[in-house]
Amino acid sequence: MPIFRDSDIPTMLNDFGVPVQFDGISGIGLVDYVDSVTLKENGLAGVVNKAITVMLQTSAFPSLAGMNAIGQPITVDGARYNVRDRLQQSDGAMTHLLCTN
């Protein structure tokens, strides 16, 4: 079943997006740098570092649907990263990728 208003997403991404290549497909994604906890011990944050997140239109990158995306390379605005985790957002129209270099 198609996602409601999925065709509106490319227009939104064009305003602020950067070039992304993933699994042989080129497109546009939104990039952000966030704090990421990479080590926890006894419920306390141990190591916090910057991580890159890339928000992509799920339907534009079909291979995002499965867990096979984790560990795969991705090129974001000319820089190469690897996908560490993926999270589809709300109705699944957008997927956030947490990436590491």
C-alpha positions, 0 to 999 in steps of 0.5 A: 500500500502506498504511503499517503503523500509520499510524492511530496517528500522529494520536494521537501528534501530538495530544499535542504538535502545533500546527495546520497548514494546507497546500494547503487541508488542516488538520491537526496537525504537530510543530514544531521550530526547528533550525540550518540551514546556508544558505551553504557554501563549499569544504565549510565552513559559512558562514551558520548560521541558525534554521529551522523544521521541521514534521513531518506525517503524509504520508497526511493531506496527500496533496500532500506526496508530490510535489516540488510541495510545495517553494515552497508556503505553509504556515501553522503555529500561525497563522504563515505560511511557505514550504516550502523542502525536504521529506524523507520519514522512514524508511517514509514515514509522516511527512514533515519540511518545512524552512520559511522565512519 
